[in-house]
Amino acid sequence: MLYTSGTTGQPKGAELRHRNMRDNALLGESLFGIDPEMGAEPLLKSFIIVQIGGMGSIAGTVIAALFIGLTDSATGTLFGGELAFIIDFAILMLILIVRPRGLFGYDV
């Protein structure tokens, strides 16, 4: 049963069958594009930020997040959003070549 709150009148209950739930799930999939790759972009962006800032350095992560955010905004404005990821990975590779533990990381 699915109940209404009754804010506009008497509370009511509606029977919710298995077919309704299946149809709602299929509708949600087609409307919202649910797929296994959801969240991959923010996950990769977070990985890049933490690696640039340095593992174990909160201040380095914050500074790296600000830096990556600014470069993403500038790149997205000037060249488009797809190039922003390429620039981020290039920055990550450059920093890891020069300083493998990140900008503010420390030796463990």
Secondary structure, 3 states (H helix, E strand, C coil): CEECCCCCCCCCEECCCHHHHHHHHHHHHHHHCCCCCCCHHHHHHHHHHHHHHCCCCHHHHHHHHHHHHHHHHHHHHHCCHHHHHHHHHHHHHHHHHHCCCCCCCCCC
